[in-house]
Amino acid sequence: MLRKEKIEAQAVRAIDVKVLPLRRKNGKGIAGKCETARGIIQIYPKTINFCQVFKQKFGRNNFLVYAGNRARAALIHELLHLKYAKDEKTVRELTEDYFFIFAQKQATKNSEAFCIGTLIFNAKLS
């Protein structure tokens, strides 16, 4: 993806995973944040409550697959912001495209990746 989008690997100076999720002013959670000028990407996990509900509904193994794939999708999204800093629509479209390319390649190893990708991009967990 980096080569195809002509994003320099050196543009990323650090990737941090923050323990406490970041919230927007409207109360919704953020999966990641990119400071393009500094080359810092931050990934934010879901709340503990969300994780507990997810595990109860879908099981521990599915939760682990979901959490890993959500982090991958957030990382792809934030890396695309290095090139498309102000174009959120393009970033969202490309994130979904690149994530599903990843999921299709993983399908031979783990068929859950594609289903979890659908959950990340399309479903709302209440």
Stockholm file with secondary structure:
# STOCKHOLM 1.0

chainA/1-126         MLRKEKIEAQAVRAIDVKVLPLRRKNGKGIAGKCETARGIIQIYPKTINFCQVFKQKFGRNNFLVYAGNRARAALIHELLHLKYAKDEKTVRELTEDYFFIFAQKQATKNSEAFCIGTLIFNAKLS
#=GR chainA/1-126 SS CTTTTTCCGGGCCEEEECSSCEECTTSCEESEEEETTTTEEEECCCCHHHHHHHHHHHCHHHHHHHHHHHHHHHHHHHHHHTTSTTCHHHHHHHHHHHHHHHHHHHTTTCTHHHHHHHHHHTCCCC
#=GC SS_cons         CTTTTTCCGGGCCEEEECSSCEECTTSCEESEEEETTTTEEEECCCCHHHHHHHHHHHCHHHHHHHHHHHHHHHHHHHHHHTTSTTCHHHHHHHHHHHHHHHHHHHTTTCTHHHHHHHHHHTCCCC
//
